[in-house]
Amino acid sequence: MKYTLVTGASGGIGEALAIKLAKKKHNLVLVARNAEKLSKLSKQLQETYGVQAAYIAADLAKQEAPFQIFQETRRQNWEIDMLVNNAGIGSGGEFATLNLQSELDLMQLNNASLVAMTHLFMQPMRDRKSGTIINVASLAAFAPVPYMATYAASKVFVRSFTEAITEECKPYNIQVMLFAPGLTKTNFNEAAGINNEKGAGLNADYQTAATQTPDEVADELLQALNTKKHFHVSGSRNRLGSRIVALLPNAMITRFMAKSYQKKLALL
Ligand SMILES: NC(=O)c1ccc[n+]([C@@H]2O[C@H](COP(=O)([O-])OP(=O)(O)OC[C@H]3O[C@@H](n4cnc5c(N)ncnc54)[C@H](OP(=O)(O)O)[C@@H]3O)[C@@H](O)[C@H]2O)c1
């Protein structure tokens, strides 16, 4: 039986997407760390939409997690024909003051695990000559972001990696899509520790900037998928922003962002 695997499905964009996919009769494998939330959601999706909804509780900041997840899907005979690499975490504040291990864990989750999941699940898709892979990046993938240095760099990696494999996958009938949300009202800042004094300037941004809801973002993702897009920035203002940023030199953007962050911090 065919399944869609969504990482980061216990909350935010991943949860909203899982609900919408269940409505569209996708069988699901939900992945995140919080087993209690996943268990509740999978039961709710099975009862409400009559689909199969399984879950695997795993910490994708651990190197072995993608291999364990892949093995479990093989053991259960779940044919994963759509993979959504959505799980991700941020970090904010002056780089030198951030916890190094947390920054390395961020890279493991946002990058190394995403690469491993893509590699593992792509093999059977190539054999079947069908499949879909969606990698979730961010507006931060369009320019370096001072005081969010590692996070933004991790999303630049996701963008470059995904755009490259998009072409490699075409002969195998695997649709690859890079999806970039902008600021979205989720638990993201809380999880990233941006709501503390180190990320206070960034948090102020988050509160005042235009944001989408996870529901709106999930709708855009599915629309982009339906129209066979390989690349989509969520939200019309975000799309415009990404186009403007692409025209400006990185040095100008980083100077402006750093100054505005420092000013906000001084005002707090
Ligand atoms: N919110 C925004 O403003 C925004 C903007 C641009 C891009 N994005 C991207 O959108 C994606 C989803 O973020 P979100 O806003 O929905 O954030 P969120 O509400 O914090 O949700 C993140 C999801 O990832 C899971 N997760 C976190 N660490 C994990 C780990 N070590 N192993 C496995 N799962 C883990 C979380 O579940 P557990 O805690 O249960 O593990 C949760 O289900 C991320 O890739 C993020 O970078 C978000």
The ligand as an SDF file (V2000), in Angstrom:
LIG
                    3D

 48 52  0  0  0  0  0  0  0  0999 V2000
    7.5880   28.9300   11.0020 N   0  0  0  0  0  0  0  0  0  0  0  0
    8.2900   29.6750   10.1740 C   0  0  0  0  0  0  0  0  0  0  0  0
    8.2650   30.9260   10.2620 O   0  0  0  0  0  0  0  0  0  0  0  0
    9.1030   29.0290    9.0740 C   0  0  0  0  0  0  0  0  0  0  0  0
    9.6080   29.8590    8.0560 C   0  0  0  0  0  0  0  0  0  0  0  0
   10.3500   29.2900    7.0350 C   0  0  0  0  0  0  0  0  0  0  0  0
   10.6070   27.9340    7.0130 C   0  0  0  0  0  0  0  0  0  0  0  0
   10.1080   27.1490    8.0200 N   0  0  0  0  0  0  0  0  0  0  0  0
   10.4460   25.7080    7.9660 C   0  0  0  0  0  0  0  0  0  0  0  0
    9.2540   24.9440    7.9990 O   0  0  0  0  0  0  0  0  0  0  0  0
    9.5270   23.6720    8.5860 C   0  0  0  0  0  0  0  0  0  0  0  0
    8.4890   23.3660    9.6500 C   0  0  0  0  0  0  0  0  0  0  0  0
    8.6130   24.3250   10.6880 O   0  0  0  0  0  0  0  0  0  0  0  0
    7.3880   24.8360   11.5750 P   0  0  0  0  0  0  0  0  0  0  0  0
    7.3160   26.3060   11.4190 O   0  0  0  0  0  0  0  0  0  0  0  0
    6.1940   24.0140   11.3370 O   0  0  0  0  0  0  0  0  0  0  0  0
    8.0130   24.5890   13.0260 O   0  0  0  0  0  0  0  0  0  0  0  0
    7.4420   23.8440   14.3380 P   0  0  0  0  0  0  0  0  0  0  0  0
    6.0460   24.2630   14.6010 O   0  0  0  0  0  0  0  0  0  0  0  0
    8.4880   24.0760   15.3700 O   0  0  0  0  0  0  0  0  0  0  0  0
    7.4340   22.3110   13.8890 O   0  0  0  0  0  0  0  0  0  0  0  0
    8.6370   21.6200   13.6560 C   0  0  0  0  0  0  0  0  0  0  0  0
    8.3550   20.1510   13.4970 C   0  0  0  0  0  0  0  0  0  0  0  0
    9.6320   19.4770   13.3580 O   0  0  0  0  0  0  0  0  0  0  0  0
    9.7320   18.4750   14.3770 C   0  0  0  0  0  0  0  0  0  0  0  0
   11.1080   18.3560   14.8460 N   0  0  0  0  0  0  0  0  0  0  0  0
   11.8780   19.3070   15.4370 C   0  0  0  0  0  0  0  0  0  0  0  0
   13.0570   18.7940   15.7930 N   0  0  0  0  0  0  0  0  0  0  0  0
   13.0370   17.4860   15.4120 C   0  0  0  0  0  0  0  0  0  0  0  0
   13.9590   16.4190   15.5250 C   0  0  0  0  0  0  0  0  0  0  0  0
   15.1440   16.5870   16.1160 N   0  0  0  0  0  0  0  0  0  0  0  0
   13.6170   15.2000   15.0370 N   0  0  0  0  0  0  0  0  0  0  0  0
   12.4100   15.0020   14.4570 C   0  0  0  0  0  0  0  0  0  0  0  0
   11.5000   15.9780   14.3140 N   0  0  0  0  0  0  0  0  0  0  0  0
   11.8020   17.2020   14.7930 C   0  0  0  0  0  0  0  0  0  0  0  0
    8.8150   18.9530   15.5080 C   0  0  0  0  0  0  0  0  0  0  0  0
    8.3160   17.8670   16.2700 O   0  0  0  0  0  0  0  0  0  0  0  0
    8.9170   17.3100   17.6640 P   0  0  0  0  0  0  0  0  0  0  0  0
    9.2180   18.4880   18.5180 O   0  0  0  0  0  0  0  0  0  0  0  0
    7.8060   16.4290   18.1550 O   0  0  0  0  0  0  0  0  0  0  0  0
   10.1210   16.5250   17.2740 O   0  0  0  0  0  0  0  0  0  0  0  0
    7.6630   19.5580   14.7090 C   0  0  0  0  0  0  0  0  0  0  0  0
    6.7810   18.5380   14.3070 O   0  0  0  0  0  0  0  0  0  0  0  0
   10.9680   23.7460    9.1120 C   0  0  0  0  0  0  0  0  0  0  0  0
   11.8310   23.1010    8.1980 O   0  0  0  0  0  0  0  0  0  0  0  0
   11.2610   25.2370    9.1430 C   0  0  0  0  0  0  0  0  0  0  0  0
   12.6350   25.5180    8.9820 O   0  0  0  0  0  0  0  0  0  0  0  0
    9.3680   27.6620    9.0360 C   0  0  0  0  0  0  0  0  0  0  0  0
  1  2  1  0
  2  3  2  0
  2  4  1  0
  4  5  1  0
  4 48  2  0
  5  6  2  0
  6  7  1  0
  7  8  2  0
  8  9  1  0
  8 48  1  0
  9 10  1  0
  9 46  1  0
 10 11  1  0
 11 12  1  0
 11 44  1  0
 12 13  1  0
 13 14  1  0
 14 15  2  0
 14 16  1  0
 14 17  1  0
 17 18  1  0
 18 19  2  0
 18 20  1  0
 18 21  1  0
 21 22  1  0
 22 23  1  0
 23 24  1  0
 23 42  1  0
 24 25  1  0
 25 26  1  0
 25 36  1  0
 26 27  1  0
 26 35  1  0
 27 28  2  0
 28 29  1  0
 29 30  1  0
 29 35  2  0
 30 31  1  0
 30 32  2  0
 32 33  1  0
 33 34  2  0
 34 35  1  0
 36 37  1  0
 36 42  1  0
 37 38  1  0
 38 39  2  0
 38 40  1  0
 38 41  1  0
 42 43  1  0
 44 45  1  0
 44 46  1  0
 46 47  1  0
M  CHG  2   8   1  16  -1
M  END
$$$$
